[in-house]
Amino acid sequence: MTTCHSATRPDSRQFFQRALPGLQLVAVVLLTLLALQMDAPHSAEQLCRLRSAQLPEAEIRLSPPDGAHGQWKGALYLRHQSLLPITLGSFQGYGSKVWSIVGSSERGEYAIPFSAGLPTDSLETAVRVDAYLFPGLGAALYYGGHRSTDADLRLLRAAEGFWQVGAGCRARFVFGTDS
């Protein structure tokens, strides 16, 4: 004796046809939330902070790039006051890091990574970067008008020194290679 259950139980095609509008709504809501998260400003925890080894109240704060190979954008700060907007990135997303002043027509300068006091480009293997030198940063401040007070002069000296890699810097930024 066989019984037919098709009259009491819908087949899977009918089930999905009924459930599809609800699933589409859930997908739209999830995609909207994801898009809003991507457009949200970076929190303080997401900032990459590079602190001057000579003048601890001087800090470079950089927001991570929007894409995988974008530029880090931020500014040089002294005692929480933004002094100079800068970017840091690599040509085509790999290779040497280059910093530049936002909105400047001047060419960028190389950011030189160091590990334990040695330039990482001279080492055979990729190592964790613990500091950077930003050649020309002092000159950018000087010609930008930061040269009239003793605090400005201390900042100029610090700008040409080591900047220690701190909180919020992703592995891709602090290692000698992009791998």
N, C-alpha and C positions, 0 to 999 in steps of 0.2 A: 504494500500500500504506500503510495507516494502522495505527498501533499505539496501543494504549491504555496510558497511563502511570499511570492512576488506581490500579492495583493496587500499584504500587511507590512512588508519591509521594502522601502524604496531602494532601487539599485544605486550604485555608487555615482553614476552619472547624474542622476536626479539630485543626490545629496550635494555634490559639488556645484551644480547649477544654482541651488538655493544658498549655499554658503559663499559663493564667489563674491557677491557685493560686499558682504561683511569683511572678507579677507582683503578686498581691494581697499576698503576704508582703513583697515589696520595698516596696510602697506603705505598708503598716502600719509597717515599720521606719523609713522616711523621715519619716513623719508623727510618729512617737514622738520621733525625734531632733530634729525641728523644735520640738515642744512642750517638750522638755527645754531646748533653747536659749533659748526665750522665757521660761522660768521661772528661768533661771540669774541669779544676782546680777550687777549691772553691774560690769565691771572698772574699775580705776583709769583706764584710757585712755578709757572711755566717760563718765566724770564730767565735767560742766561745772564749771570752776573760775573763780571770780571772786575776784580778789585785791585787797585794800585798797590804794589808792594811798598812803595815809598810814602804814600799818602792815603791811608785807609779810608778816609771819608770821600775819596774819589772812586767812582765806580762807572763801568760801562754796562748798561742794561740793554739786552737784545732780546727781541721777540722772535720765536722760531718762524721759519718760513711757512707760507701757506701750502706749498707743494713740496715734493721730495727734494727738488734741487733749487729751491728759491734762495733769496737773500734774507739774512737775519737783519732786522731793522731795529734801531734803537737810538740811544744817545749816550753821551758822556755826561755824568752827573757829578756835582760837587755839593755835598751836604743836601741831597735830595732836590737840588735845583738843576734842571736840564741846561747844559751849556752848548752842546754841539750835536746835532742829529747826524748819525752815521749808519752805514750799512756794512755788512760783512758777508762775503760769499765767495764762490769759486766760479771760474769760467766754465760754462757748460756743466756745472754741478760737480766737478771733480778737480783735483789738482790743488795748486797753491791757493791759499785764502788771500783775498784782496779786500781792504777796507777803503771806504770813500765817504766823503761828506755828502749828505743828502742835498740834492739840488745844485751841486757844484759841477762845473764843466771840466774841472781838473781831472786828470787821470787818477785812478785809485792807486794806493800803495799796498805792497805786500804786507800781510800780517805774518810774522815769523813765529811758528810754534816751538816751544821748548818743553823738554822733559828732564827733570833732575838737573837743570842748568845747561843742558846740551840741546842744540837745535835738532829737532826731530828729523829734518830732511837729511841729516848726516848719519843717521842710524840705519842699520841694516833691516830691522824689522819695525813694524808699526808698534808704537808705544802710546801710553796714555799721556796726552798733553796736559801739563799742569800750569803753564804760563804762556803768554804771548808778548811779543814786542810789536808795537805799532809805529814803525818809522814814519816820521813826518807829522805825527799827532801833535807834538809840541809846536811845530811851525804853524800848523793849522790854527791852533789856539792863539799863538802870538799874533799872526796876521789877521786873526778874527777879532782882535782887540783885547785879549786877555793878557795884559802885560803891565798894568799900572800899579797894582798893589803887591805887597809881599805874598799874600795868598795866591795871587795869579802866578808869581814867580815860582812858588813851591809847586803849583799845579803844572807849570811848564816843565820843570825838572821831572816830576812824577810821570808826566805824559810820555816821556821818552824812555821810561824804565819798564820793568816787568809788570804785567797785568795778570794776576793769578786767577785761574779758572775756578769758578765757584758753583754755587747751586743753580740748578735748572739747565745746565748745558748738556744736551743730549750726546750720547756716545758718538754719533756721526760727526759732531762738531769738535770733540776733544780728542779724537784719535788721529794718528798720523795719516791714515788713509780713509777712504769713504766706504770701506767694506765693513 
